[in-house]
């Protein structure tokens, strides 16, 4: 099994931003994954769907069904759109939203309705074999909690609300635990033949 970390927008170098390099090392050291991928995304500030999804498929290997995607903020939204069309072993969504929140830059990214099309919630759930872990903070200054609640309800999965984590700018064991929970669920699904 492999795991791919997809950052939020604004990261010129993924290894110098937020918790991405820390999580990369923790997941490599835990020995649970055959491969951990943590690469800087093209178009890091606009994070356009037309650029990110092809890069995720061709360069990050998110076309492989043995992959779990960990998406943060814009990366979470990209992961959801990817899952509408492609089967993965699961995903971890950190600070996810389903609307552009009235931000012109987000609206232009191509992910959100109406220009990005309606969300295909049932396809996302099906293509992740129901293996979706969602983390959100109770005090996120950018993405209100009801956004993540809507995502969780639409996907029919629990929402893990973490106290005082802001927009998940810093490392924390909750991130490792979410990744390992997704890996455990993927292994269980494979063993039962439900993938």
N, CA, C and O of each residue as an XYZ file, in Angstrom:
780
protein
N       0.831     -1.182      0.000
C       0.000      0.000      0.000
C       0.877      1.247      0.000
O       1.943      1.275      0.614
N       0.412      2.263     -0.692
C       1.153      3.518     -0.788
C       0.284      4.670     -0.303
O      -0.942      4.560     -0.286
N       0.906      5.763      0.089
C       0.173      6.925      0.570
C       0.774      8.173     -0.052
O       1.993      8.302     -0.159
N      -0.098      9.097     -0.464
C       0.304     10.317     -1.156
C      -0.216     11.512     -0.364
O      -1.398     11.577     -0.029
N       0.669     12.450     -0.070
C       0.298     13.668      0.651
C       0.110     14.794     -0.358
O       1.028     15.123     -1.108
N      -1.084     15.382     -0.374
C      -1.385     16.496     -1.278
C      -1.640     17.723     -0.406
O      -2.576     17.724      0.393
N      -0.819     18.769     -0.547
C      -0.897     19.925      0.346
C      -2.042     20.866      0.009
O      -2.755     20.685     -0.979
N      -2.197     21.872      0.853
C      -3.062     22.989      0.522
C      -2.345     23.909     -0.451
O      -1.155     23.739     -0.717
N      -3.066     24.877     -0.976
C      -2.432     25.803     -1.919
C      -1.470     26.737     -1.179
O      -1.530     26.875      0.043
N      -0.589     27.370     -1.946
C       0.357     28.314     -1.375
C       1.691     27.725     -0.976
O       2.526     28.428     -0.407
N       1.916     26.445     -1.260
C       3.162     25.783     -0.846
C       4.145     25.739     -2.016
O       4.029     24.895     -2.905
N       5.102     26.647     -2.006
C       6.124     26.638     -3.053
C       7.026     25.411     -2.938
O       7.494     24.882     -3.946
N       7.265     24.965     -1.717
C       8.052     23.755     -1.469
C       7.337     22.970     -0.377
O       7.288     23.400      0.776
N       6.791     21.832     -0.740
C       5.987     21.059      0.201
C       6.780     20.661      1.451
O       6.208     20.537      2.534
N       8.071     20.464      1.306
C       8.879     20.023      2.448
C       9.169     21.141      3.441
O       9.652     20.882      4.543
N       8.877     22.386      3.058
C       9.061     23.515      3.961
C       7.741     24.061      4.482
O       7.729     25.106      5.133
N       6.643     23.392      4.218
C       5.328     23.922      4.563
C       4.599     23.024      5.562
O       4.604     21.798      5.455
N       3.983     23.676      6.520
C       3.100     23.011      7.478
C       3.720     21.725      8.029
O       4.870     21.734      8.468
N       2.970     20.621      8.010
C       3.384     19.350      8.609
C       3.735     18.284      7.575
O       3.935     17.120      7.924
N       3.808     18.668      6.336
C       3.927     17.674      5.277
C       5.208     16.845      5.376
O       5.156     15.619      5.282
N       6.353     17.498      5.564
C       7.622     16.747      5.679
C       7.633     15.903      6.947
O       8.148     14.785      6.944
N       7.072     16.428      8.023
C       6.991     15.692      9.289
C       6.168     14.412      9.109
O       6.582     13.334      9.535
N       4.996     14.546      8.472
C       4.147     13.371      8.261
C       4.812     12.390      7.305
O       4.751     11.178      7.513
N       5.440     12.904      6.269
C       6.177     12.055      5.333
C       7.164     11.169      6.093
O       7.204      9.957      5.883
N       7.952     11.772      6.965
C       8.948     11.012      7.740
C       8.277     10.020      8.685
O       8.699      8.867      8.776
N       7.237     10.459      9.385
C       6.548      9.566     10.327
C       5.960      8.356      9.617
O       6.036      7.240     10.131
N       5.380      8.562      8.450
C       4.767      7.450      7.723
C       5.821      6.526      7.132
O       5.609      5.315      7.064
N       6.949      7.075      6.703
C       8.051      6.231      6.222
C       8.605      5.387      7.379
O       8.859      4.192      7.225
N       8.784      6.027      8.529
C       9.376      5.345      9.685
C       8.469      4.271     10.279
O       8.956      3.318     10.889
N       7.158      4.415     10.107
C       6.247      3.444     10.733
C       6.261      2.092     10.023
O       5.854      1.087     10.606
N       6.724      2.053      8.770
C       6.854      0.790      8.061
C       5.562      0.189      7.544
O       5.558     -0.962      7.107
N       4.473      0.926      7.578
C       3.181      0.397      7.135
C       2.947      0.557      5.635
O       2.061     -0.084      5.070
N       3.741      1.414      4.992
C       3.489      1.734      3.592
C       4.684      1.350      2.727
O       5.836      1.544      3.117
N       4.399      0.807      1.556
C       5.448      0.468      0.608
C       6.076      1.720      0.016
O       7.249      1.721     -0.357
N       5.290      2.781     -0.066
C       5.770      4.034     -0.641
C       5.008      5.197     -0.013
O       3.794      5.130      0.179
N       5.740      6.260      0.302
C       5.147      7.516      0.767
C       5.582      8.587     -0.227
O       6.775      8.762     -0.476
N       4.614      9.301     -0.793
C       4.896     10.312     -1.805
C       4.538     11.685     -1.242
O       3.421     11.906     -0.776
N       5.494     12.591     -1.293
C       5.295     13.957     -0.800
C       6.062     14.889     -1.725
O       7.235     15.180     -1.491
N       5.394     15.357     -2.777
C       6.049     16.169     -3.802
C       5.338     17.513     -3.951
O       4.121     17.615     -3.795
N       6.122     18.526     -4.253
C       5.572     19.852     -4.498
C       4.656     19.812     -5.715
O       4.985     19.219     -6.742
N       3.514     20.450     -5.578
C       2.533     20.483     -6.653
C       2.865     21.600     -7.638
O       3.421     22.626     -7.244
N       2.528     21.413     -8.917
C       2.629     22.523     -9.858
C       1.505     23.525     -9.554
O       0.547     23.187     -8.858
N       1.618     24.727    -10.062
C       0.558     25.720     -9.874
C       0.167     25.832     -8.393
O      -1.016     25.757     -8.059
N       1.167     26.012     -7.497
C       0.895     25.892     -6.073
C      -0.017     26.954     -5.480
O      -0.641     26.709     -4.447
N      -0.116     28.117     -6.093
C      -0.928     29.178     -5.496
C      -2.372     29.173     -5.982
O      -3.287     29.453     -5.207
N      -2.583     28.861     -7.241
C      -3.959     28.796     -7.751
C      -4.568     27.412     -7.575
O      -5.788     27.270     -7.488
N      -3.722     26.404     -7.525
C      -4.165     25.019     -7.276
C      -5.301     24.595     -8.203
O      -6.262     23.961     -7.767
N      -5.190     24.939     -9.458
C      -6.280     24.666    -10.392
C      -6.497     23.170    -10.613
O      -5.552     22.395    -10.764
N      -7.742     22.805    -10.626
C      -8.149     21.418    -10.862
C      -7.563     20.887    -12.162
O      -7.118     19.741    -12.221
N      -7.560     21.713    -13.204
C      -7.065     21.291    -14.516
C      -5.569     20.976    -14.508
O      -5.075     20.305    -15.414
N      -4.853     21.449    -13.502
C      -3.426     21.171    -13.363
C      -3.190     20.087    -12.310
O      -2.408     19.161    -12.525
N      -3.867     20.212    -11.182
C      -3.593     19.306    -10.066
C      -4.049     17.880    -10.316
O      -3.293     16.952    -10.030
N      -5.243     17.663    -10.833
C      -5.716     16.289    -11.009
C      -4.857     15.505    -11.996
O      -4.510     14.361    -11.700
N      -4.496     16.060    -13.155
C      -3.591     15.312    -14.039
C      -2.238     15.013    -13.386
O      -1.683     13.933    -13.584
N      -1.706     15.960    -12.614
C      -0.431     15.743    -11.928
C      -0.569     14.642    -10.878
O       0.323     13.807    -10.734
N      -1.677     14.637    -10.149
C      -1.912     13.600     -9.148
C      -1.967     12.223     -9.804
O      -1.457     11.248     -9.253
N      -2.579     12.147    -10.965
C      -2.706     10.865    -11.658
C      -1.386     10.418    -12.274
O      -0.957      9.283    -12.067
N      -0.745     11.296    -13.023
C       0.432     10.881    -13.785
C       1.714     10.855    -12.970
O       2.505      9.921    -13.094
N       1.929     11.864    -12.142
C       3.204     11.983    -11.431
C       3.152     11.388    -10.024
O       4.100     10.730     -9.596
N       2.061     11.614     -9.309
C       1.966     11.109     -7.936
C       1.424      9.680     -7.871
O       1.431      9.071     -6.801
N       0.964      9.144     -8.978
C       0.501      7.757     -9.014
C      -0.866      7.528     -8.404
O      -1.171      6.422     -7.958
N      -1.695      8.564     -8.381
C      -3.027      8.421     -7.783
C      -4.007      7.709     -8.708
O      -5.210      7.701     -8.448
N      -3.506      7.120     -9.774
C      -4.328      6.263    -10.624
C      -4.301      4.828    -10.120
O      -5.039      3.979    -10.619
N      -3.457      4.554     -9.136
C      -3.302      3.194     -8.618
C      -4.291      2.923     -7.481
O      -4.379      3.726     -6.552
N      -5.022      1.833     -7.529
C      -6.024      1.546     -6.499
C      -5.440      1.147     -5.151
O      -6.191      0.969     -4.192
N      -4.117      1.001     -5.052
C      -3.500      0.679     -3.760
C      -3.029      1.947     -3.041
O      -2.192      1.884     -2.140
N      -3.574      3.097     -3.449
C      -3.141      4.395     -2.939
C      -4.160      4.997     -1.982
O      -5.364      4.971     -2.237
N      -3.660      5.536     -0.885
C      -4.444      6.384      0.013
C      -3.950      7.807     -0.193
O      -2.744      8.052     -0.173
N      -4.864      8.742     -0.389
C      -4.502     10.146     -0.548
C      -4.813     10.880      0.749
O      -5.913     10.772      1.291
N      -3.827     11.627      1.238
C      -4.019     12.532      2.373
C      -4.058     13.932      1.796
O      -3.029     14.442      1.351
N      -5.219     14.565      1.792
C      -5.361     15.898      1.230
C      -5.657     16.918      2.304
O      -6.525     16.707      3.151
N      -4.934     18.030      2.271
C      -5.135     19.120      3.224
C      -5.697     20.335      2.498
O      -5.099     20.803      1.528
N      -6.824     20.848      2.946
C      -7.426     22.068      2.419
C      -7.682     21.913      0.915
O      -8.516     21.094      0.530
N      -7.001     22.666      0.060
C      -7.194     22.492     -1.389
C      -6.869     21.071     -1.824
O      -7.480     20.546     -2.755
N      -5.903     20.449     -1.148
C      -5.565     19.065     -1.443
C      -6.698     18.102     -1.116
O      -6.870     17.089     -1.794
N      -7.475     18.416     -0.075
C      -8.635     17.590      0.269
C      -9.709     17.700     -0.805
O     -10.328     16.706     -1.186
N      -9.920     18.910     -1.284
C     -10.913     19.123     -2.338
C     -10.477     18.411     -3.619
O     -11.295     17.799     -4.306
N      -9.188     18.496     -3.932
C      -8.658     17.790     -5.106
C      -8.847     16.284     -4.957
O      -9.204     15.604     -5.919
N      -8.609     15.761     -3.758
C      -8.781     14.325     -3.518
C     -10.228     13.904     -3.749
O     -10.485     12.850     -4.330
N     -11.170     14.724     -3.296
C     -12.576     14.381     -3.494
C     -12.931     14.364     -4.973
O     -13.614     13.450     -5.434
N     -12.475     15.365     -5.723
C     -12.765     15.386     -7.159
C     -12.097     14.209     -7.873
O     -12.678     13.641     -8.798
N     -10.910     13.846     -7.463
C     -10.231     12.695     -8.042
C     -11.041     11.419     -7.812
O     -11.183     10.592     -8.713
N     -11.566     11.269     -6.604
C     -12.331     10.072     -6.252
C     -13.669      9.979     -6.987
O     -14.281      8.911     -7.016
N     -14.117     11.052     -7.562
C     -15.345     10.968     -8.354
C     -15.164     10.060     -9.567
O     -16.125      9.468    -10.058
N     -13.933      9.955    -10.042
C     -13.667      9.207    -11.274
C     -12.697      8.032    -11.113
O     -12.622      7.169    -11.987
N     -11.959      7.996    -10.003
C     -10.887      7.011     -9.862
C     -10.980      6.268     -8.529
O     -11.245      6.863     -7.484
N     -10.758      4.970     -8.591
C     -10.805      4.121     -7.394
C      -9.467      4.177     -6.662
O      -8.407      4.016     -7.267
N      -9.532      4.408     -5.345
C      -8.357      4.422     -4.477
C      -8.616      3.525     -3.274
O      -9.739      3.067     -3.061
N      -7.577      3.279     -2.494
C      -7.732      2.468     -1.281
C      -8.405      3.260     -0.162
O      -8.912      2.676      0.796
N      -8.412      4.589     -0.281
C      -9.053      5.425      0.721
C      -8.479      6.820      0.698
O      -7.614      7.137     -0.117
N      -8.969      7.656      1.603
C      -8.435      9.016      1.690
C      -8.611      9.574      3.093
O      -9.485      9.161      3.855
N      -7.748     10.526      3.400
C      -7.828     11.301      4.635
C      -8.014     12.743      4.205
O      -7.163     13.303      3.514
N      -9.120     13.346      4.611
C      -9.435     14.720      4.243
C      -9.228     15.605      5.466
O      -9.889     15.427      6.489
N      -8.310     16.556      5.353
C      -7.980     17.454      6.455
C      -8.397     18.864      6.052
O      -7.929     19.386      5.040
N      -9.271     19.477      6.836
C      -9.756     20.839      6.558
C     -10.434     20.918      5.193
O     -10.086     21.759      4.364
N     -11.394     20.044      4.974
C     -12.098     19.986      3.687
C     -13.283     20.949      3.669
O     -13.849     21.290      4.708
N     -13.640     21.377      2.461
C     -14.846     22.186      2.277
C     -15.539     21.734      0.997
O     -14.990     20.949      0.224
N     -16.751     22.238      0.784
C     -17.488     21.856     -0.426
C     -17.932     23.065     -1.239
O     -18.489     22.901     -2.324
N     -17.694     24.293     -0.730
C     -18.012     25.505     -1.478
C     -16.754     26.360     -1.580
O     -15.764     26.114     -0.891
N     -16.805     27.362     -2.445
C     -15.653     28.268     -2.581
C     -15.622     29.329     -1.495
O     -14.710     30.156     -1.469
N     -16.608     29.322     -0.595
C     -16.681     30.252      0.540
C     -16.658     31.710      0.104
O     -16.239     32.584      0.863
N     -17.104     31.970     -1.112
C     -17.166     33.339     -1.609
C     -15.822     33.923     -2.011
O     -15.720     35.126     -2.249
N     -14.795     33.096     -2.091
C     -13.456     33.550     -2.453
C     -13.267     33.412     -3.966
O     -13.427     32.325     -4.521
N     -12.927     34.523     -4.628
C     -12.809     34.512     -6.085
C     -11.716     33.562     -6.565
O     -11.886     32.895     -7.586
N     -10.597     33.489     -5.843
C      -9.522     32.586     -6.222
C      -9.948     31.131     -6.135
O      -9.628     30.326     -7.009
N     -10.670     30.801     -5.075
C     -11.177     29.433     -4.942
C     -12.208     29.137     -6.024
O     -12.217     28.044     -6.590
N     -13.062     30.089     -6.309
C     -14.081     29.890     -7.351
C     -13.426     29.610     -8.699
O     -13.938     28.816     -9.488
N     -12.294     30.262     -8.963
C     -11.600     30.087    -10.245
C     -10.802     28.793    -10.329
O     -10.318     28.439    -11.404
N     -10.656     28.081     -9.214
C      -9.844     26.866     -9.203
C     -10.481     25.704     -9.958
O      -9.786     24.781    -10.383
N     -11.808     25.748    -10.127
C     -12.490     24.727    -10.909
C     -13.016     23.538    -10.129
O     -13.480     22.568    -10.728
N     -12.955     23.591     -8.812
C     -13.421     22.462     -8.003
C     -14.889     22.568     -7.598
O     -15.574     21.555     -7.454
N     -15.358     23.768     -7.419
C     -16.626     23.966     -6.710
C     -17.793     24.218     -7.650
O     -17.623     24.774     -8.736
N     -18.992     23.799     -7.215
C     -20.192     24.156     -7.967
C     -20.368     25.685     -7.946
O     -19.953     26.325     -6.980
N     -20.955     26.270     -8.956
C     -21.532     25.576    -10.102
C     -20.519     25.278    -11.217
O     -20.706     24.317    -11.963
N     -19.451     26.077    -11.348
C     -18.556     25.916    -12.504
C     -17.846     24.561    -12.515
O     -17.567     24.025    -13.587
N     -17.555     24.007    -11.352
C     -16.871     22.725    -11.269
C     -17.797     21.524    -11.333
O     -17.342     20.382    -11.286
N     -19.095     21.777    -11.440
C     -20.079     20.694    -11.453
C     -20.503     20.326    -10.041
O     -19.800     20.611     -9.071
N     -21.644     19.699     -9.943
C     -22.131     19.259     -8.632
C     -21.233     18.155     -8.088
O     -20.618     17.408     -8.849
N     -21.168     18.061     -6.794
C     -20.382     16.993     -6.163
C     -21.051     15.649     -6.393
O     -22.274     15.538     -6.309
N     -20.260     14.638     -6.679
C     -20.758     13.265     -6.875
C     -20.429     12.465     -5.613
O     -19.535     11.619     -5.609
N     -21.165     12.751     -4.557
C     -20.847     12.181     -3.238
C     -20.855     10.661     -3.258
O     -19.962     10.033     -2.690
N     -21.850     10.058     -3.903
C     -21.931      8.590     -3.893
C     -20.751      7.970     -4.637
O     -20.265      6.908     -4.248
N     -20.288      8.621     -5.700
C     -19.129      8.118     -6.427
C     -17.858      8.231     -5.580
O     -17.030      7.320     -5.576
N     -17.709      9.336     -4.871
C     -16.539      9.516     -4.013
C     -16.486      8.387     -2.988
O     -15.454      7.741     -2.802
N     -17.615      8.166     -2.333
C     -17.678      7.112     -1.306
C     -17.401      5.732     -1.915
O     -16.641      4.943     -1.354
N     -18.015      5.450     -3.056
C     -17.832      4.156     -3.724
C     -16.371      3.956     -4.128
O     -15.811      2.884     -3.900
N     -15.755      4.965     -4.720
C     -14.388      4.832     -5.211
C     -13.343      4.821     -4.103
O     -12.187      4.469     -4.338
N     -13.749      5.206     -2.896
C     -12.855      5.082     -1.736
C     -13.232      3.871     -0.898
O     -12.715      3.690      0.204
N     -14.127      3.044     -1.413
C     -14.631      1.870     -0.688
C     -15.137      2.258      0.699
O     -15.050      1.473      1.643
N     -15.669      3.483      0.812
C     -16.166      3.969      2.099
C     -15.073      4.304      3.091
O     -15.360      4.688      4.225
N     -13.824      4.163      2.680
C     -12.679      4.373      3.573
C     -12.236      5.833      3.514
O     -11.274      6.183      2.830
N     -12.964      6.673      4.248
C     -12.711      8.114      4.256
C     -12.635      8.574      5.702
O     -13.557      8.357      6.488
N     -11.523      9.212      6.039
C     -11.340      9.785      7.372
C     -11.317     11.302      7.201
O     -10.561     11.826      6.383
N     -12.144     12.004      7.970
C     -12.216     13.462      7.853
C     -11.834     14.103      9.184
O     -12.423     13.815     10.226
N     -10.827     14.984      9.120
C     -10.380     15.751     10.286
C     -10.691     17.226     10.068
O     -10.481     17.757      8.977
N     -11.185     17.877     11.099
C     -11.422     19.320     11.031
C     -11.245     19.889     12.422
O     -11.476     19.204     13.418
N     -10.838     21.138     12.486
C     -10.670     21.787     13.785
C     -11.940     22.528     14.184
O     -12.717     22.972     13.339
N     -12.125     22.649     15.478
C     -13.273     23.398     15.975
C     -13.055     24.907     15.887
O     -13.973     25.679     16.166
N     -11.850     25.336     15.500
C     -11.589     26.777     15.405
C     -10.853     27.146     14.112
O     -10.004     28.038     14.111
N     -11.179     26.460     13.017
C     -10.538     26.753     11.735
C     -10.920     28.175     11.307
O     -12.107     28.463     11.158
N      -9.948     29.066     11.106
C     -10.271     30.452     10.744
C     -10.649     30.637      9.283
O     -11.147     31.699      8.910
N     -10.423     29.626      8.445
C     -10.680     29.746      7.013
C     -11.894     28.948      6.549
O     -12.663     29.406      5.705
N     -12.058     27.757      7.106
C     -13.142     26.873      6.669
C     -14.036     26.573      7.874
O     -13.652     25.808      8.759
N     -15.218     27.171      7.908
C     -16.110     26.956      9.047
C     -16.466     25.471      9.219
O     -16.550     24.723      8.244
N     -16.667     25.072     10.444
C     -16.994     23.684     10.768
C     -18.190     23.143      9.972
O     -18.149     21.983      9.563
N     -19.250     23.924      9.734
C     -20.373     23.387      8.947
C     -19.981     22.903      7.548
O     -20.642     22.023      6.997
N     -18.921     23.463      6.972
C     -18.447     22.970      5.672
C     -18.023     21.498      5.782
O     -18.445     20.660      4.985
N     -17.188     21.199      6.777
C     -16.721     19.824      6.967
C     -17.868     18.914      7.402
O     -17.914     17.746      7.015
N     -18.783     19.436      8.196
C     -19.939     18.636      8.601
C     -20.758     18.228      7.383
O     -21.228     17.094      7.297
N     -20.928     19.148      6.448
C     -21.669     18.835      5.227
C     -20.948     17.756      4.408
O     -21.581     16.839      3.885
N     -19.628     17.874      4.303
C     -18.854     16.867      3.566
C     -19.027     15.499      4.214
O     -19.302     14.515      3.528
N     -18.867     15.434      5.537
C     -18.990     14.165      6.255
C     -20.388     13.570      6.103
O     -20.530     12.373      5.850
N     -21.415     14.398      6.256
C     -22.788     13.910      6.114
C     -23.056     13.432      4.691
O     -23.700     12.401      4.493
N     -22.567     14.171      3.706
C     -22.787     13.802      2.309
C     -22.092     12.498      1.947
O     -22.568     11.746      1.097
N     -20.959     12.234      2.600
C     -20.215     10.995      2.344
C     -20.620      9.864      3.275
O     -20.204      8.722      3.083
N     -21.426     10.174      4.278
C     -21.892      9.148      5.210
C     -20.796      8.590      6.095
O     -20.789      7.402      6.418
N     -19.862      9.458      6.487
C     -18.759      9.031      7.356
C     -18.668      9.964      8.556
O     -19.140     11.099      8.490
N     -18.066      9.500      9.658
C     -17.939     10.363     10.828
C     -16.952     11.504     10.589
O     -16.030     11.393      9.782
N     -17.165     12.584     11.299
C     -16.252     13.719     11.277
C     -15.479     13.727     12.587
O     -16.069     13.711     13.667
N     -14.158     13.751     12.484
C     -13.301     13.831     13.667
C     -12.971     15.301     13.913
O     -12.121     15.878     13.234
N     -13.649     15.899     14.887
C     -13.419     17.306     15.209
C     -12.320     17.376     16.258
O     -12.451     16.837     17.357
N     -11.238     18.048     15.898
C     -10.085     18.176     16.783
C     -10.097     19.570     17.418
O     -10.252     20.564     16.709
N      -9.940     19.656     18.721
C      -9.982     20.965     19.376
C      -8.709     21.774     19.154
O      -7.598     21.255     19.259
N      -8.893     23.054     18.844
C      -7.795     24.004     18.809
C      -6.721     23.764     17.760
O      -5.572     24.151     17.973
N      -7.053     23.140     16.636
C      -6.035     22.829     15.614
C      -5.988     23.857     14.492
O      -5.233     23.686     13.535
N      -6.792     24.937     14.592
C      -6.804     25.997     13.592
C      -7.033     25.377     12.209
O      -7.977     24.609     12.026
N      -6.183     25.703     11.246
C      -6.322     25.146      9.894
C      -5.307     24.015      9.685
O      -4.858     23.764      8.566
N      -4.962     23.351     10.768
C      -3.988     22.249     10.732
C      -2.680     22.717     10.076
O      -2.209     22.127      9.104
N      -2.116     23.780     10.627
C      -0.823     24.265     10.135
C       0.337     23.510     10.768
O       1.445     23.525     10.232
N       0.104     22.853     11.898
C       1.196     22.214     12.626
C       1.008     20.703     12.700
O      -0.093     20.181     12.529
N       2.115     20.023     12.958
C       2.113     18.564     13.079
C       1.314     18.139     14.302
O       1.150     18.904     15.252
N       0.822     16.913     14.262
C       0.084     16.373     15.399
C      -0.191     14.894     15.211
O      -0.349     14.412     14.089
N      -0.246     14.191     16.314
C      -0.483     12.743     16.252
C      -1.823     12.402     15.622
O      -1.998     11.301     15.100
N      -2.781     13.344     15.665
C      -4.076     13.074     15.046
C      -3.929     12.795     13.549
O      -4.715     12.037     12.981
N      -2.943     13.392     12.919
C      -2.706     13.153     11.486
C      -2.180     11.746     11.238
O      -2.627     11.064     10.316
N      -1.241     11.320     12.052
C      -0.703      9.959     11.929
C      -1.800      8.933     12.197
O      -1.944      7.957     11.461
N      -2.576      9.165     13.264
C      -3.660      8.238     13.621
C      -4.676      8.116     12.496
O      -5.165      7.020     12.222
N      -5.001      9.235     11.837
C      -5.958      9.195     10.735
C      -5.413      8.379      9.567
O      -6.146      7.604      8.953
N      -4.132      8.550      9.262
C      -3.512      7.787      8.168
C      -3.484      6.292      8.482
O      -3.755      5.465      7.611
N      -3.158      5.952      9.714
C      -3.116      4.542     10.087
C      -4.516      3.936     10.117
O      -4.689      2.765      9.778
N      -5.512      4.716     10.518
C      -6.898      4.232     10.489
C      -7.323      3.946      9.049
O      -7.978      2.940      8.781
N      -6.949      4.831      8.124
C      -7.277      4.612      6.716
C      -6.563      3.372      6.182
O      -7.141      2.600      5.416
N      -5.314      3.184      6.584
C      -4.568      1.996      6.144
C      -5.198      0.727      6.699
O      -5.338     -0.259      5.975
N      -5.579      0.738      7.973
C      -6.226     -0.433      8.585
C      -7.523     -0.773      7.862
O      -7.799     -1.938      7.579
N      -8.316      0.251      7.565
C      -9.589      0.022      6.875
C      -9.358     -0.527      5.471
O     -10.112     -1.382      5.006
N      -8.319     -0.039      4.796
C      -8.010     -0.537      3.449
C      -7.604     -1.996      3.487
O      -8.025     -2.776      2.633
N      -6.791     -2.381      4.466
C      -6.372     -3.773      4.602
C      -7.564     -4.660      4.912
O      -7.682     -5.755      4.363
N      -8.453     -4.198      5.792
C      -9.655     -4.975      6.138
C     -10.554     -5.150      4.915
O     -11.093     -6.232      4.680
N     -10.713     -4.062      4.128
C     -11.551     -4.141      2.933
C     -10.962     -5.115      1.925
O     -11.692     -5.874      1.287
N      -9.647     -5.093      1.782
C      -8.982     -6.000      0.839
C      -9.139     -7.446      1.292
O      -9.386     -8.339      0.481
N      -8.993     -7.665      2.588
C      -9.099     -9.036      3.125
C     -10.512     -9.587      2.959
O     -10.698    -10.784      2.741
N     -11.507     -8.701      3.066
C     -12.887     -9.164      2.936
C     -13.353     -9.178      1.488
O     -14.452     -9.646      1.189
N     -12.512     -8.660      0.582
C     -12.864     -8.652     -0.827
C     -13.854     -7.575     -1.214
O     -14.505     -7.678     -2.253
N     -13.981     -6.516     -0.375
C     -14.985     -5.492     -0.656
C     -14.418     -4.274     -1.352
O     -15.102     -3.255     -1.443
N     -13.177     -4.341     -1.853
C     -12.615     -3.173     -2.557
C     -13.032     -3.153     -3.996
O     -12.654     -2.245     -4.737
